[in-house]
Amino acid sequence: MGHTHSHGHGHGHGHGHGHDHEHHQPNTELDQATLAALDESVPDRELSPAEVSRRALLRSAGILGGTAALAVSGAQLAAATAPRDGWVFQQGSRPNVWLAGDHHIHTQLSSDGMYRVIDQARHATAYGLDWLVITDHGGATHARIGVDLVNPQIKAARAELRDTLIFQGLEWNIPAAEHGTVFVAPGSREVEVLKQFENSYDGSVKGASANSPANEALAVSGIQWLGQQVDRRRVADALFLANHPARNGIDSPHEIRNWRDADPRIAIGFEGAPGHQAAGLPKPLGGGSARGYYGNAQNPNSFPGYPAESYRTWGGFDWMTATVGGLWDSLLAEGKPWWITANSDSHVNWNETARRPDGSSQAQFDRDGRYMDPVYGNTVNTTAGDFWPGFYSRTHVGADRRDYLAVMEGLRNGRVWVDHGALVKGVEVEVREVGKRYGEPLGGALLVKKGRPIELVVRITTQTLPNWANFVPALNRVDVIRGSVTGPVGDKDTMTAPDTKVVKQWDTAGKRGTFELVYPLGPAEEAQYVRVRGTDGNRSQPGYLGAAVDPAGPKLDVVGDADPWVDLWFYTNPIWVLPK
């Protein structure tokens, strides 16, 4: 082919430019391994093993062999290389760097927010985050001017904090359902695409909040529309994740499945742990509310199959994720990717002294599209329910490199683990064939000859530094959760996975530094998945589906008495095993 970029140099061509014409230049939307693999002027012998593997994948997908190959986007590649046999996940690559972040943050551009973008971004950076997404609430005012007004603040923050990746997104009022994060890769059309999306598909803007088939269909159309904007290259990438899914019981299992299946490149998961974790602090330390503001009950729009316990957090995590063998596992057991994250949902933060200035009212917000800049309030706000981004909740993404598209690709590929209170410093998990040095990382699928022995390897680096409550957390237990892949469900409102349960609990009390835990999975006889969680062990009880499934799961959080700092957990996304 005529393209002659040299292997290994930096690709400085900027994307996100605002034109739709075809071009055949190197594409920074793709990782280095893919770029090298696409360049057929470089012979196989000069490629690394990862690059050779990627080239083989591209050949099998029919992508190699034409100059158009270099113009594909990351999302297009993900779709094109998906196996055709019904499995939509793919083998993963080991990440080069772990980047902590938060995809759910509000500012003064939200009707219930307070801070500037730079306030949130500076705190997120100070508390150790590498990336964040600004997600002000969708709605009439935001759709009219807010989505425009926040962009200069985001660009200024990007210029000020050059090592922090700051995405623009919005919190979508999903038609007929809860909220969700929608965000796009930075570029000249980020505002245009987000604004068009919000005006066309936001449940509040469109009056489509009620539970109806037509509104559910509008949500599906919105996800598909986002994918079309990537295909048309109006934006380099776009993602959607559902937020606080069990809070009001209005994200039914079939809606979640429909979102996932609408465009799996775009709809990739939900919050495993909601924000508002400070809300559970008991009085007088905090506001004495429900952790995560999960203090609700069934309402007319709720899915009737959800039990009363689903409206509470469990160890700070959403019931859908915290229940072993529950809704999240029922999605994983179908053999389709669906990932979890943990975020701050920061609006107004606990133990903070800022307030809105006099005259900054709802009417002023409705008129101007934003509240006035905060001022010093001369009093400590102990009743607010949020923590700053990075202060308590973290979503760790395994990325090939430190840039916007690599973070989005890592999220899409499920190379993600989450924790609360900086419980651990590092978690790496893989499933490998016994005797092999390397296996599949988080989010991957190990393709292995049927009958070969396989094992799970968990490498933990314990915490050595105090967290932001100024104590060094201790990891006292690590659990392995295993389930069978049983294929697509007949009833889309299925919310249990009967074959999934905790199969191993390690006592890790007293362990320090980096240590490795190995769990033999036996011969690879059936399609399956494994995932891992860990805890400080302070608060446990048998899981919602019973002790035989989960003997010591997270404890049901009590409204008004759920101090988040004494109940710390980490969760990983799964790894699949596919015997062939």
Secondary structure, 3 states (H helix, E strand, C coil): CCCCCCCCCCCCCCCCCCCCCCCCCCCCCCCHHHHHHHCCCCCHHHCCHHHHHHHHHHHHCCCCCCHHHHHCCHHHHHHHCCCCCCCCCCCCCCCCEEEEEEEEECCCCCCCCCCCHHHHHHHHHHCCCCEEEECCECCHHHHHHHHHHHHHHHHHHHHHCCCCEEEEEEEEECCCCCEEEEEECCCCCHHHHHHHHHHHHCCCCCCCCCCCHHHHHHHHHHHHHHHHHHHCCCCCCEEEEECCCCCCCCCCHHHHHHHHHHCCCCEEEEEEECCCHHHHCCCCCCCCCCHHHCCCCCCCCCCCCCCHHHHCCECCECHHHHCCCCHHHHHHCCCCCCEEEECCCECCECCEEEECCCCCCHHHHHHHCCCCCCEEEEEEECCCCECCCCCCEEEEEEECCCCHHHHHHHHHCCCEEEEECCCEEEEEEEEEECCCCCCEECCCEEEECCCCEEEEEEEEEECCCCCCCCCCCCCCEEEEEEEECCCCCCCCCCCCCCCCEEEEEEECCCCCCEEEEEEEEEECCCCEEEEEEEECCCCEECCCCCCCCCCCEECECECCECCHHHCCEEEECCEEEEEC
